[in-house]
Amino acid sequence: MNRKPIIAGNWKMFKTRDEALYFILKVSNNVPAIKDVETVVCAQAPLMRCLVKRQGENLRIGAQNMHYADEGAFTGEISGALLQSYNVDYVILGHSERRKYFHETDEDVNLKLKAALKYEIKPIVCVGENLEERQSNLTFNVLDRQVKKAIEGLSEKEVKSIVIAYEPIWAIGTGKTATAQMADEACGYIRGLVKQVVSLEASQAIRIQYGGSVNPKNIDELLSMPHIDGALIGGASLDPDHFIYMTKAALARVQK
Ligand code: PGA
């Protein structure tokens, strides 16, 4: 099964307008063709417009969160309809920072996932255990709960179209990457869950990224693993040269 790699940068709450412009002008024409690799940058919401306008043929723009309601009295939130009207193609959902600091639950993630699909925005759904859970051998229990709830009520076709990012919380922003074997084992486990609750075909089609301290030095090894179809990259995605390098690492995997 040939799954197209997807490299997504998660800028979190970094970059001003000028910094984002500098990045996009440098990167937009220097990433692999979209027929080979999907390349996405997920930025703060007010940057959407200036990024979408300059994204180039092969680079796509994503948001870092959205609300599940169509519209309403939800001060500070972002609607799927608004993102769609700006031609934003992707949205990160259920990032561990959203779960931790903004108290997002598995149920919220499920509702947001359905809303994103409704507005034809491709969701990148984050799951992963914290250090205590890893040390207590609860990693698979956490993945079981988060993945099953996230995709509850989705059709097989919808499940095939989403991206899941396995992001162990202890590896995010810490410089401690999971070993390629550990990351692949967890991504393989998630694929098995999709097979169990949806279908073999869905499990072969769905793309699963690894995220957590991915950088130009470790990306090749991570992408060489059978169940890892790309990366969700925080800190190292802020540097245009590092970002371009990592998209090219994904292209090298395709060409192997
Ligand atoms: P990091 O962040 O690459 O800086 O560890 C990854 C993420 O939070 O998506």
Boltz pocket constraint, residues with backbone or C-beta under 6 A from the ligand:
constraints:
  - pocket:
      binder: B
      contacts: [[A, 10], [A, 167], [A, 171], [A, 172], [A, 173], [A, 174], [A, 175], [A, 211], [A, 212], [A, 213], [A, 214], [A, 232], [A, 233], [A, 234], [A, 235], [A, 236]]
      max_distance: 6.0
